[in-house]
Amino acid sequence: ACQYVKSIKLFDVYEGEQIPADKKSMAFKLRFVPGEEPFEGDAVDKFVKKILKNLKFHLDIDMRS
């Protein structure tokens, strides 16, 4: 979903009372690296929104609120 993502690391998985039995809470660290030009303003926020949209569409994954 984003060519600037250079690494993804899963650092936490939670299953418990606060989450439905058929769900997991997973936390990831993403590292973005710009190309030739540095990122402008809120570019990373746009990348994250695009990634979340793709996760929702393809895997029905939601961001926990």
Predicted model as a PDB file, atoms N, CA, C, CB and O in Angstrom, pLDDT in the B-factor column:
MODEL        1                                                                  
ATOM      1  N   ALA A   1       0.808  -1.201   0.000  1.00 72.00           N  
ATOM      2  CA  ALA A   1       0.000   0.000   0.000  1.00 72.00           C  
ATOM      3  C   ALA A   1       0.847   1.260   0.000  1.00 72.00           C  
ATOM      4  CB  ALA A   1      -0.917   0.001   1.186  1.00 72.00           C  
ATOM      5  O   ALA A   1       0.353   2.346  -0.305  1.00 72.00           O  
ATOM      6  N   CYS A   2       2.125   1.119   0.342  1.00 88.00           N  
ATOM      7  CA  CYS A   2       2.980   2.301   0.399  1.00 88.00           C  
ATOM      8  C   CYS A   2       4.423   1.905   0.099  1.00 88.00           C  
ATOM      9  CB  CYS A   2       2.880   2.989   1.786  1.00 88.00           C  
ATOM     10  O   CYS A   2       5.003   1.069   0.793  1.00 88.00           O  
ATOM     11  N   GLN A   3       4.984   2.496  -0.916  1.00 90.00           N  
ATOM     12  CA  GLN A   3       6.356   2.172  -1.310  1.00 90.00           C  
ATOM     13  C   GLN A   3       7.399   2.676  -0.313  1.00 90.00           C  
ATOM     14  CB  GLN A   3       6.645   2.752  -2.673  1.00 90.00           C  
ATOM     15  O   GLN A   3       8.557   2.260  -0.367  1.00 90.00           O  
ATOM     16  N   TYR A   4       7.001   3.562   0.589  1.00 92.00           N  
ATOM     17  CA  TYR A   4       7.943   4.134   1.543  1.00 92.00           C  
ATOM     18  C   TYR A   4       8.071   3.323   2.836  1.00 92.00           C  
ATOM     19  CB  TYR A   4       7.527   5.535   1.873  1.00 92.00           C  
ATOM     20  O   TYR A   4       8.886   3.658   3.696  1.00 92.00           O  
ATOM     21  N   VAL A   5       7.272   2.260   2.978  1.00 94.00           N  
ATOM     22  CA  VAL A   5       7.401   1.400   4.152  1.00 94.00           C  
ATOM     23  C   VAL A   5       8.612   0.505   3.926  1.00 94.00           C  
ATOM     24  CB  VAL A   5       6.093   0.549   4.402  1.00 94.00           C  
ATOM     25  O   VAL A   5       8.659  -0.271   2.971  1.00 94.00           O  
ATOM     26  N   LYS A   6       9.591   0.625   4.822  1.00 94.00           N  
ATOM     27  CA  LYS A   6      10.819  -0.148   4.677  1.00 94.00           C  
ATOM     28  C   LYS A   6      10.894  -1.306   5.659  1.00 94.00           C  
ATOM     29  CB  LYS A   6      12.016   0.747   4.859  1.00 94.00           C  
ATOM     30  O   LYS A   6      11.642  -2.259   5.437  1.00 94.00           O  
ATOM     31  N   SER A   7      10.130  -1.236   6.740  1.00 95.00           N  
ATOM     32  CA  SER A   7      10.094  -2.375   7.661  1.00 95.00           C  
ATOM     33  C   SER A   7       8.811  -2.326   8.479  1.00 95.00           C  
ATOM     34  CB  SER A   7      11.337  -2.378   8.593  1.00 95.00           C  
ATOM     35  O   SER A   7       8.252  -1.261   8.741  1.00 95.00           O  
ATOM     36  N   ILE A   8       8.366  -3.513   8.873  1.00 94.00           N  
ATOM     37  CA  ILE A   8       7.180  -3.672   9.719  1.00 94.00           C  
ATOM     38  C   ILE A   8       7.554  -4.661  10.807  1.00 94.00           C  
ATOM     39  CB  ILE A   8       5.918  -4.163   8.893  1.00 94.00           C  
ATOM     40  O   ILE A   8       8.088  -5.734  10.527  1.00 94.00           O  
ATOM     41  N   LYS A   9       7.269  -4.294  12.053  1.00 97.00           N  
ATOM     42  CA  LYS A   9       7.591  -5.174  13.171  1.00 97.00           C  
ATOM     43  C   LYS A   9       6.377  -5.301  14.082  1.00 97.00           C  
ATOM     44  CB  LYS A   9       8.815  -4.643  13.960  1.00 97.00           C  
ATOM     45  O   LYS A   9       5.857  -4.302  14.581  1.00 97.00           O  
ATOM     46  N   LEU A  10       5.931  -6.529  14.295  1.00 96.00           N  
ATOM     47  CA  LEU A  10       4.870  -6.811  15.254  1.00 96.00           C  
ATOM     48  C   LEU A  10       5.503  -6.825  16.635  1.00 96.00           C  
ATOM     49  CB  LEU A  10       4.144  -8.172  14.938  1.00 96.00           C  
ATOM     50  O   LEU A  10       6.423  -7.603  16.888  1.00 96.00           O  
ATOM     51  N   PHE A  11       5.011  -5.958  17.547  1.00 95.00           N  
ATOM     52  CA  PHE A  11       5.628  -5.925  18.864  1.00 95.00           C  
ATOM     53  C   PHE A  11       4.683  -6.254  20.007  1.00 95.00           C  
ATOM     54  CB  PHE A  11       6.214  -4.593  19.093  1.00 95.00           C  
ATOM     55  O   PHE A  11       5.121  -6.312  21.156  1.00 95.00           O  
ATOM     56  N   ASP A  12       3.401  -6.470  19.733  1.00 95.00           N  
ATOM     57  CA  ASP A  12       2.494  -6.841  20.814  1.00 95.00           C  
ATOM     58  C   ASP A  12       1.245  -7.502  20.242  1.00 95.00           C  
ATOM     59  CB  ASP A  12       2.113  -5.606  21.658  1.00 95.00           C  
ATOM     60  O   ASP A  12       0.700  -7.051  19.235  1.00 95.00           O  
ATOM     61  N   VAL A  13       0.801  -8.565  20.888  1.00 94.00           N  
ATOM     62  CA  VAL A  13      -0.465  -9.222  20.560  1.00 94.00           C  
ATOM     63  C   VAL A  13      -1.212  -9.407  21.863  1.00 94.00           C  
ATOM     64  CB  VAL A  13      -0.246 -10.600  19.818  1.00 94.00           C  
ATOM     65  O   VAL A  13      -0.667  -9.937  22.831  1.00 94.00           O  
ATOM     66  N   TYR A  14      -2.474  -8.963  21.888  1.00 93.00           N  
ATOM     67  CA  TYR A  14      -3.275  -9.070  23.100  1.00 93.00           C  
ATOM     68  C   TYR A  14      -4.588  -9.761  22.780  1.00 93.00           C  
ATOM     69  CB  TYR A  14      -3.528  -7.679  23.721  1.00 93.00           C  
ATOM     70  O   TYR A  14      -5.266  -9.415  21.813  1.00 93.00           O  
ATOM     71  N   GLU A  15      -4.937 -10.733  23.592  1.00 92.00           N  
ATOM     72  CA  GLU A  15      -6.244 -11.378  23.554  1.00 92.00           C  
ATOM     73  C   GLU A  15      -6.724 -11.402  24.993  1.00 92.00           C  
ATOM     74  CB  GLU A  15      -6.186 -12.839  22.916  1.00 92.00           C  
ATOM     75  O   GLU A  15      -6.034 -11.927  25.867  1.00 92.00           O  
ATOM     76  N   GLY A  16      -7.885 -10.847  25.249  1.00 90.00           N  
ATOM     77  CA  GLY A  16      -8.343 -10.810  26.625  1.00 90.00           C  
ATOM     78  C   GLY A  16      -9.765 -10.321  26.747  1.00 90.00           C  
ATOM     79  O   GLY A  16     -10.491 -10.210  25.759  1.00 90.00           O  
ATOM     80  N   GLU A  17     -10.147 -10.033  27.958  1.00 89.00           N  
ATOM     81  CA  GLU A  17     -11.531  -9.680  28.288  1.00 89.00           C  
ATOM     82  C   GLU A  17     -12.030  -8.440  27.550  1.00 89.00           C  
ATOM     83  CB  GLU A  17     -11.658  -9.458  29.771  1.00 89.00           C  
ATOM     84  O   GLU A  17     -13.216  -8.349  27.236  1.00 89.00           O  
ATOM     85  N   GLN A  18     -11.159  -7.503  27.274  1.00 87.00           N  
ATOM     86  CA  GLN A  18     -11.587  -6.237  26.674  1.00 87.00           C  
ATOM     87  C   GLN A  18     -11.786  -6.336  25.161  1.00 87.00           C  
ATOM     88  CB  GLN A  18     -10.573  -5.157  26.979  1.00 87.00           C  
ATOM     89  O   GLN A  18     -12.211  -5.375  24.520  1.00 87.00           O  
ATOM     90  N   ILE A  19     -11.476  -7.502  24.597  1.00 87.00           N  
ATOM     91  CA  ILE A  19     -11.582  -7.716  23.154  1.00 87.00           C  
ATOM     92  C   ILE A  19     -12.450  -8.942  22.915  1.00 87.00           C  
ATOM     93  CB  ILE A  19     -10.171  -7.889  22.496  1.00 87.00           C  
ATOM     94  O   ILE A  19     -12.320  -9.932  23.635  1.00 87.00           O  
ATOM     95  N   PRO A  20     -13.346  -8.901  21.905  1.00 86.00           N  
ATOM     96  CA  PRO A  20     -14.165 -10.079  21.621  1.00 86.00           C  
ATOM     97  C   PRO A  20     -13.320 -11.335  21.422  1.00 86.00           C  
ATOM     98  CB  PRO A  20     -15.016  -9.834  20.387  1.00 86.00           C  
ATOM     99  O   PRO A  20     -12.175 -11.252  20.977  1.00 86.00           O  
ATOM    100  N   ALA A  21     -13.879 -12.490  21.751  1.00 88.00           N  
ATOM    101  CA  ALA A  21     -13.148 -13.763  21.730  1.00 88.00           C  
ATOM    102  C   ALA A  21     -12.566 -14.087  20.353  1.00 88.00           C  
ATOM    103  CB  ALA A  21     -14.064 -14.891  22.168  1.00 88.00           C  
ATOM    104  O   ALA A  21     -11.519 -14.728  20.265  1.00 88.00           O  
ATOM    105  N   ASP A  22     -13.224 -13.657  19.287  1.00 87.00           N  
ATOM    106  CA  ASP A  22     -12.749 -13.966  17.939  1.00 87.00           C  
ATOM    107  C   ASP A  22     -11.803 -12.902  17.374  1.00 87.00           C  
ATOM    108  CB  ASP A  22     -13.927 -14.130  17.013  1.00 87.00           C  
ATOM    109  O   ASP A  22     -11.492 -12.917  16.184  1.00 87.00           O  
ATOM    110  N   LYS A  23     -11.346 -11.979  18.230  1.00 88.00           N  
ATOM    111  CA  LYS A  23     -10.477 -10.884  17.788  1.00 88.00           C  
ATOM    112  C   LYS A  23      -9.162 -10.874  18.561  1.00 88.00           C  
ATOM    113  CB  LYS A  23     -11.190  -9.537  17.953  1.00 88.00           C  
ATOM    114  O   LYS A  23      -9.047 -11.473  19.630  1.00 88.00           O  
ATOM    115  N   LYS A  24      -8.173 -10.182  17.997  1.00 90.00           N  
ATOM    116  CA  LYS A  24      -6.882  -9.948  18.637  1.00 90.00           C  
ATOM    117  C   LYS A  24      -6.548  -8.474  18.467  1.00 90.00           C  
ATOM    118  CB  LYS A  24      -5.757 -10.864  18.031  1.00 90.00           C  
ATOM    119  O   LYS A  24      -6.959  -7.838  17.497  1.00 90.00           O  
ATOM    120  N   SER A  25      -5.811  -7.952  19.407  1.00 92.00           N  
ATOM    121  CA  SER A  25      -5.259  -6.611  19.275  1.00 92.00           C  
ATOM    122  C   SER A  25      -3.779  -6.786  18.964  1.00 92.00           C  
ATOM    123  CB  SER A  25      -5.490  -5.742  20.581  1.00 92.00           C  
ATOM    124  O   SER A  25      -3.037  -7.397  19.734  1.00 92.00           O  
ATOM    125  N   MET A  26      -3.364  -6.245  17.833  1.00 92.00           N  
ATOM    126  CA  MET A  26      -1.976  -6.395  17.400  1.00 92.00           C  
ATOM    127  C   MET A  26      -1.385  -5.005  17.187  1.00 92.00           C  
ATOM    128  CB  MET A  26      -1.878  -7.254  16.094  1.00 92.00           C  
ATOM    129  O   MET A  26      -2.012  -4.142  16.574  1.00 92.00           O  
ATOM    130  N   ALA A  27      -0.176  -4.798  17.695  1.00 92.00           N  
ATOM    131  CA  ALA A  27       0.493  -3.511  17.548  1.00 92.00           C  
ATOM    132  C   ALA A  27       1.740  -3.688  16.679  1.00 92.00           C  
ATOM    133  CB  ALA A  27       0.865  -2.914  18.938  1.00 92.00           C  
ATOM    134  O   ALA A  27       2.536  -4.605  16.883  1.00 92.00           O  
ATOM    135  N   PHE A  28       1.885  -2.797  15.717  1.00 93.00           N  
ATOM    136  CA  PHE A  28       2.987  -2.857  14.774  1.00 93.00           C  
ATOM    137  C   PHE A  28       3.781  -1.559  14.788  1.00 93.00           C  
ATOM    138  CB  PHE A  28       2.471  -3.148  13.370  1.00 93.00           C  
ATOM    139  O   PHE A  28       3.244  -0.487  15.067  1.00 93.00           O  
ATOM    140  N   LYS A  29       5.047  -1.674  14.487  1.00 96.00           N  
ATOM    141  CA  LYS A  29       5.904  -0.514  14.270  1.00 96.00           C  
ATOM    142  C   LYS A  29       6.253  -0.496  12.793  1.00 96.00           C  
ATOM    143  CB  LYS A  29       7.197  -0.559  15.172  1.00 96.00           C  
ATOM    144  O   LYS A  29       6.792  -1.470  12.268  1.00 96.00           O  
ATOM    145  N   LEU A  30       5.948   0.603  12.122  1.00 94.00           N  
ATOM    146  CA  LEU A  30       6.268   0.757  10.706  1.00 94.00           C  
ATOM    147  C   LEU A  30       7.357   1.804  10.561  1.00 94.00           C  
ATOM    148  CB  LEU A  30       5.010   1.151   9.883  1.00 94.00           C  
ATOM    149  O   LEU A  30       7.330   2.840  11.224  1.00 94.00           O  
ATOM    150  N   ARG A  31       8.313   1.525   9.693  1.00 94.00           N  
ATOM    151  CA  ARG A  31       9.376   2.500   9.430  1.00 94.00           C  
ATOM    152  C   ARG A  31       9.219   2.983   7.995  1.00 94.00           C  
ATOM    153  CB  ARG A  31      10.807   1.880   9.667  1.00 94.00           C  
ATOM    154  O   ARG A  31       9.268   2.201   7.045  1.00 94.00           O  
ATOM    155  N   PHE A  32       9.030   4.292   7.864  1.00 94.00           N  
ATOM    156  CA  PHE A  32       8.897   4.924   6.560  1.00 94.00           C  
ATOM    157  C   PHE A  32      10.220   5.607   6.210  1.00 94.00           C  
ATOM    158  CB  PHE A  32       7.717   5.947   6.549  1.00 94.00           C  
ATOM    159  O   PHE A  32      10.819   6.282   7.047  1.00 94.00           O  
ATOM    160  N   VAL A  33      10.665   5.427   4.977  1.00 93.00           N  
ATOM    161  CA  VAL A  33      11.890   6.065   4.507  1.00 93.00           C  
ATOM    162  C   VAL A  33      11.553   6.808   3.218  1.00 93.00           C  
ATOM    163  CB  VAL A  33      13.045   5.013   4.281  1.00 93.00           C  
ATOM    164  O   VAL A  33      11.053   6.211   2.264  1.00 93.00           O  
ATOM    165  N   PRO A  34      11.827   8.115   3.191  1.00 93.00           N  
ATOM    166  CA  PRO A  34      11.514   8.876   1.979  1.00 93.00           C  
ATOM    167  C   PRO A  34      12.435   8.503   0.824  1.00 93.00           C  
ATOM    168  CB  PRO A  34      11.615  10.372   2.257  1.00 93.00           C  
ATOM    169  O   PRO A  34      13.515   7.943   1.013  1.00 93.00           O  
ATOM    170  N   GLY A  35      11.979   8.827  -0.360  1.00 89.00           N  
ATOM    171  CA  GLY A  35      12.796   8.609  -1.551  1.00 89.00           C  
ATOM    172  C   GLY A  35      13.780   9.748  -1.699  1.00 89.00           C  
ATOM    173  O   GLY A  35      14.465  10.116  -0.745  1.00 89.00           O  
ATOM    174  N   GLU A  36      13.850  10.297  -2.881  1.00 90.00           N  
ATOM    175  CA  GLU A  36      14.784  11.389  -3.172  1.00 90.00           C  
ATOM    176  C   GLU A  36      14.433  12.661  -2.410  1.00 90.00           C  
ATOM    177  CB  GLU A  36      14.805  11.675  -4.665  1.00 90.00           C  
ATOM    178  O   GLU A  36      15.321  13.408  -2.001  1.00 90.00           O  
ATOM    179  N   GLU A  37      13.155  12.905  -2.223  1.00 89.00           N  
ATOM    180  CA  GLU A  37      12.686  14.120  -1.544  1.00 89.00           C  
ATOM    181  C   GLU A  37      12.202  13.772  -0.140  1.00 89.00           C  
ATOM    182  CB  GLU A  37      11.550  14.807  -2.356  1.00 89.00           C  
ATOM    183  O   GLU A  37      11.618  12.707   0.060  1.00 89.00           O  
ATOM    184  N   PRO A  38      12.434  14.650   0.833  1.00 91.00           N  
ATOM    185  CA  PRO A  38      11.893  14.398   2.180  1.00 91.00           C  
ATOM    186  C   PRO A  38      10.372  14.480   2.162  1.00 91.00           C  
ATOM    187  CB  PRO A  38      12.470  15.411   3.203  1.00 91.00           C  
ATOM    188  O   PRO A  38       9.790  15.094   1.268  1.00 91.00           O  
ATOM    189  N   PHE A  39       9.729  13.861   3.148  1.00 89.00           N  
ATOM    190  CA  PHE A  39       8.268  13.906   3.233  1.00 89.00           C  
ATOM    191  C   PHE A  39       7.810  15.323   3.539  1.00 89.00           C  
ATOM    192  CB  PHE A  39       7.748  12.925   4.310  1.00 89.00           C  
ATOM    193  O   PHE A  39       8.457  16.048   4.295  1.00 89.00           O  
ATOM    194  N   GLU A  40       6.705  15.704   2.955  1.00 86.00           N  
ATOM    195  CA  GLU A  40       6.084  17.001   3.206  1.00 86.00           C  
ATOM    196  C   GLU A  40       4.973  16.852   4.230  1.00 86.00           C  
ATOM    197  CB  GLU A  40       5.536  17.609   1.902  1.00 86.00           C  
ATOM    198  O   GLU A  40       4.226  15.874   4.196  1.00 86.00           O  
ATOM    199  N   GLY A  41       4.857  17.795   5.125  1.00 80.00           N  
ATOM    200  CA  GLY A  41       3.740  17.915   6.056  1.00 80.00           C  
ATOM    201  C   GLY A  41       3.189  16.616   6.592  1.00 80.00           C  
ATOM    202  O   GLY A  41       3.881  15.892   7.308  1.00 80.00           O  
ATOM    203  N   ASP A  42       1.963  16.316   6.257  1.00 92.00           N  
ATOM    204  CA  ASP A  42       1.257  15.153   6.815  1.00 92.00           C  
ATOM    205  C   ASP A  42       1.305  13.930   5.893  1.00 92.00           C  
ATOM    206  CB  ASP A  42      -0.192  15.517   7.095  1.00 92.00           C  
ATOM    207  O   ASP A  42       0.360  13.142   5.868  1.00 92.00           O  
ATOM    208  N   ALA A  43       2.372  13.767   5.151  1.00 91.00           N  
ATOM    209  CA  ALA A  43       2.482  12.657   4.203  1.00 91.00           C  
ATOM    210  C   ALA A  43       2.381  11.300   4.894  1.00 91.00           C  
ATOM    211  CB  ALA A  43       3.796  12.749   3.443  1.00 91.00           C  
ATOM    212  O   ALA A  43       1.696  10.409   4.391  1.00 91.00           O  
ATOM    213  N   VAL A  44       3.044  11.124   6.029  1.00 91.00           N  
ATOM    214  CA  VAL A  44       3.006   9.841   6.729  1.00 91.00           C  
ATOM    215  C   VAL A  44       1.588   9.522   7.188  1.00 91.00           C  
ATOM    216  CB  VAL A  44       3.964   9.853   7.932  1.00 91.00           C  
ATOM    217  O   VAL A  44       1.169   8.367   7.121  1.00 91.00           O  
ATOM    218  N   ASP A  45       0.838  10.526   7.656  1.00 92.00           N  
ATOM    219  CA  ASP A  45      -0.568  10.299   8.033  1.00 92.00           C  
ATOM    220  C   ASP A  45      -1.370   9.780   6.850  1.00 92.00           C  
ATOM    221  CB  ASP A  45      -1.203  11.597   8.569  1.00 92.00           C  
ATOM    222  O   ASP A  45      -2.209   8.895   7.014  1.00 92.00           O  
ATOM    223  N   LYS A  46      -1.126  10.312   5.674  1.00 92.00           N  
ATOM    224  CA  LYS A  46      -1.819   9.841   4.467  1.00 92.00           C  
ATOM    225  C   LYS A  46      -1.431   8.401   4.139  1.00 92.00           C  
ATOM    226  CB  LYS A  46      -1.498  10.757   3.271  1.00 92.00           C  
ATOM    227  O   LYS A  46      -2.279   7.603   3.740  1.00 92.00           O  
ATOM    228  N   PHE A  47      -0.149   8.069   4.306  1.00 92.00           N  
ATOM    229  CA  PHE A  47       0.303   6.695   4.061  1.00 92.00           C  
ATOM    230  C   PHE A  47      -0.409   5.730   5.013  1.00 92.00           C  
ATOM    231  CB  PHE A  47       1.844   6.584   4.232  1.00 92.00           C  
ATOM    232  O   PHE A  47      -0.884   4.673   4.598  1.00 92.00           O  
ATOM    233  N   VAL A  48      -0.478   6.104   6.281  1.00 92.00           N  
ATOM    234  CA  VAL A  48      -1.116   5.248   7.293  1.00 92.00           C  
ATOM    235  C   VAL A  48      -2.596   5.076   6.976  1.00 92.00           C  
ATOM    236  CB  VAL A  48      -0.937   5.845   8.712  1.00 92.00           C  
ATOM    237  O   VAL A  48      -3.115   3.965   7.080  1.00 92.00           O  
ATOM    238  N   LYS A  49      -3.283   6.137   6.596  1.00 92.00           N  
ATOM    239  CA  LYS A  49      -4.706   6.039   6.240  1.00 92.00           C  
ATOM    240  C   LYS A  49      -4.907   5.106   5.050  1.00 92.00           C  
ATOM    241  CB  LYS A  49      -5.280   7.433   5.919  1.00 92.00           C  
ATOM    242  O   LYS A  49      -5.862   4.330   5.024  1.00 92.00           O  
ATOM    243  N   LYS A  50      -4.017   5.177   4.069  1.00 93.00           N  
ATOM    244  CA  LYS A  50      -4.113   4.296   2.902  1.00 93.00           C  
ATOM    245  C   LYS A  50      -3.883   2.845   3.305  1.00 93.00           C  
ATOM    246  CB  LYS A  50      -3.098   4.713   1.821  1.00 93.00           C  
ATOM    247  O   LYS A  50      -4.594   1.954   2.840  1.00 93.00           O  
ATOM    248  N   ILE A  51      -2.905   2.601   4.159  1.00 93.00           N  
ATOM    249  CA  ILE A  51      -2.632   1.243   4.638  1.00 93.00           C  
ATOM    250  C   ILE A  51      -3.834   0.703   5.398  1.00 93.00           C  
ATOM    251  CB  ILE A  51      -1.376   1.220   5.536  1.00 93.00           C  
ATOM    252  O   ILE A  51      -4.242  -0.437   5.177  1.00 93.00           O  
ATOM    253  N   LEU A  52      -4.405   1.502   6.287  1.00 92.00           N  
ATOM    254  CA  LEU A  52      -5.573   1.068   7.062  1.00 92.00           C  
ATOM    255  C   LEU A  52      -6.772   0.787   6.157  1.00 92.00           C  
ATOM    256  CB  LEU A  52      -5.944   2.130   8.105  1.00 92.00           C  
ATOM    257  O   LEU A  52      -7.520  -0.163   6.392  1.00 92.00           O  
ATOM    258  N   LYS A  53      -6.956   1.605   5.131  1.00 93.00           N  
ATOM    259  CA  LYS A  53      -8.055   1.391   4.177  1.00 93.00           C  
ATOM    260  C   LYS A  53      -7.877   0.058   3.451  1.00 93.00           C  
ATOM    261  CB  LYS A  53      -8.125   2.553   3.152  1.00 93.00           C  
ATOM    262  O   LYS A  53      -8.843  -0.681   3.262  1.00 93.00           O  
ATOM    263  N   ASN A  54      -6.647  -0.246   3.047  1.00 93.00           N  
ATOM    264  CA  ASN A  54      -6.374  -1.524   2.375  1.00 93.00           C  
ATOM    265  C   ASN A  54      -6.570  -2.707   3.313  1.00 93.00           C  
ATOM    266  CB  ASN A  54      -4.950  -1.538   1.821  1.00 93.00           C  
ATOM    267  O   ASN A  54      -7.097  -3.740   2.900  1.00 93.00           O  
ATOM    268  N   LEU A  55      -6.154  -2.573   4.571  1.00 92.00           N  
ATOM    269  CA  LEU A  55      -6.366  -3.651   5.540  1.00 92.00           C  
ATOM    270  C   LEU A  55      -7.855  -3.908   5.750  1.00 92.00           C  
ATOM    271  CB  LEU A  55      -5.694  -3.310   6.882  1.00 92.00           C  
ATOM    272  O   LEU A  55      -8.280  -5.060   5.837  1.00 92.00           O  
ATOM    273  N   LYS A  56      -8.641  -2.849   5.830  1.00 93.00           N  
ATOM    274  CA  LYS A  56     -10.093  -2.988   6.006  1.00 93.00           C  
ATOM    275  C   LYS A  56     -10.712  -3.678   4.787  1.00 93.00           C  
ATOM    276  CB  LYS A  56     -10.752  -1.599   6.232  1.00 93.00           C  
ATOM    277  O   LYS A  56     -11.518  -4.597   4.931  1.00 93.00           O  
ATOM    278  N   PHE A  57     -10.335  -3.235   3.600  1.00 95.00           N  
ATOM    279  CA  PHE A  57     -10.919  -3.763   2.367  1.00 95.00           C  
ATOM    280  C   PHE A  57     -10.546  -5.223   2.136  1.00 95.00           C  
ATOM    281  CB  PHE A  57     -10.474  -2.926   1.180  1.00 95.00           C  
ATOM    282  O   PHE A  57     -11.410  -6.042   1.822  1.00 95.00           O  
ATOM    283  N   HIS A  58      -9.271  -5.552   2.288  1.00 94.00           N  
ATOM    284  CA  HIS A  58      -8.799  -6.896   1.944  1.00 94.00           C  
ATOM    285  C   HIS A  58      -8.936  -7.912   3.075  1.00 94.00           C  
ATOM    286  CB  HIS A  58      -7.367  -6.827   1.524  1.00 94.00           C  
ATOM    287  O   HIS A  58      -9.144  -9.097   2.813  1.00 94.00           O  
ATOM    288  N   LEU A  59      -8.821  -7.470   4.332  1.00 91.00           N  
ATOM    289  CA  LEU A  59      -8.799  -8.417   5.446  1.00 91.00           C  
ATOM    290  C   LEU A  59      -9.838  -8.124   6.529  1.00 91.00           C  
ATOM    291  CB  LEU A  59      -7.435  -8.424   6.062  1.00 91.00           C  
ATOM    292  O   LEU A  59      -9.893  -8.832   7.534  1.00 91.00           O  
ATOM    293  N   ASP A  60     -10.658  -7.096   6.339  1.00 90.00           N  
ATOM    294  CA  ASP A  60     -11.672  -6.678   7.308  1.00 90.00           C  
ATOM    295  C   ASP A  60     -11.044  -6.390   8.681  1.00 90.00           C  
ATOM    296  CB  ASP A  60     -12.758  -7.763   7.439  1.00 90.00           C  
ATOM    297  O   ASP A  60     -11.601  -6.754   9.716  1.00 90.00           O  
ATOM    298  N   ILE A  61      -9.886  -5.736   8.672  1.00 90.00           N  
ATOM    299  CA  ILE A  61      -9.169  -5.370   9.891  1.00 90.00           C  
ATOM    300  C   ILE A  61      -9.505  -3.921  10.237  1.00 90.00           C  
ATOM    301  CB  ILE A  61      -7.625  -5.563   9.719  1.00 90.00           C  
ATOM    302  O   ILE A  61      -9.490  -3.050   9.368  1.00 90.00           O  
ATOM    303  N   ASP A  62      -9.802  -3.674  11.491  1.00 86.00           N  
ATOM    304  CA  ASP A  62     -10.127  -2.322  11.958  1.00 86.00           C  
ATOM    305  C   ASP A  62      -9.076  -1.812  12.924  1.00 86.00           C  
ATOM    306  CB  ASP A  62     -11.502  -2.299  12.625  1.00 86.00           C  
ATOM    307  O   ASP A  62      -8.438  -2.586  13.637  1.00 86.00           O  
ATOM    308  N   MET A  63      -8.907  -0.514  12.936  1.00 84.00           N  
ATOM    309  CA  MET A  63      -8.051   0.137  13.918  1.00 84.00           C  
ATOM    310  C   MET A  63      -8.849   0.248  15.210  1.00 84.00           C  
ATOM    311  CB  MET A  63      -7.558   1.548  13.420  1.00 84.00           C  
ATOM    312  O   MET A  63      -9.995   0.697  15.207  1.00 84.00           O  
ATOM    313  N   ARG A  64      -8.234  -0.164  16.308  1.00 75.00           N  
ATOM    314  CA  ARG A  64      -8.917  -0.101  17.605  1.00 75.00           C  
ATOM    315  C   ARG A  64      -9.010   1.369  18.030  1.00 75.00           C  
ATOM    316  CB  ARG A  64      -8.161  -0.958  18.693  1.00 75.00           C  
ATOM    317  O   ARG A  64      -8.056   2.135  17.893  1.00 75.00           O  
ATOM    318  N   SER A  65     -10.177   1.736  18.546  1.00 71.00           N  
ATOM    319  CA  SER A  65     -10.342   3.135  18.973  1.00 71.00           C  
ATOM    320  C   SER A  65     -10.387   3.258  20.473  1.00 71.00           C  
ATOM    321  CB  SER A  65     -11.606   3.730  18.380  1.00 71.00           C  
ATOM    322  O   SER A  65     -10.521   4.364  20.998  1.00 71.00           O  
TER     323      SER A  65                                                      
ENDMDL                                                                          
END                                                                             
